[in-house]
Amino acid sequence: MNMKILMVCLGNICRSPIAEGILRHKLRAMNLKNVVTDSAGTIAMHTGEAPDLRMQKTALKNGIDISDLRARQFVVKDFDEFDLIFAMDRSNLKNILTLARNENDKKKVKLILNESFPEEDREVPDPYFGGEEGFQHVFELLDETTDQLIKNYFA
């Protein structure tokens, strides 16, 4: 099965790159080469930048390298390119859905934590203004959720 999955947060330097990195790491370990992962932000502020150094450090501490990722802004064309679009929080979900052109676009967009906690609309907290423990907490949340995502779509 060919599938393209996009992770989206605000600036594409903390939550969405780590979600992409964790999922990419797990899919490679499963030898699922026909699944493409990417990430984007709903704002263009960090376009071209590598992930936040604190998130890179957290990822490495957990055995995943995300240093090759670069921030980009979510664009309408992403609805055509991706099968699933996962928002990290309700604000980003709303921003993505605002760009949707039709019901088909809207059907692709989901809150990522609903994979682990269906219908609860939980949000991945933004660790940007917090301490190191916030980055680890986000890693652990997304690590668990990507396991569930894999079960939901690839099992």
ABEGO torsion letter per residue (X at the ends): XBBBBBBBBAAGABAAAAAAAAAAAAAAAAGBAABBBBBBBABAAABGBBBBAAAAAAAAAAGBBAAABBBBBBBAAAAAABABBBBABAAAAAAAAAABABAAAAAABBBAAAAABBGAGBBBBBAAABBAAAAAAAAAAAAAAAAAAAAAAAX
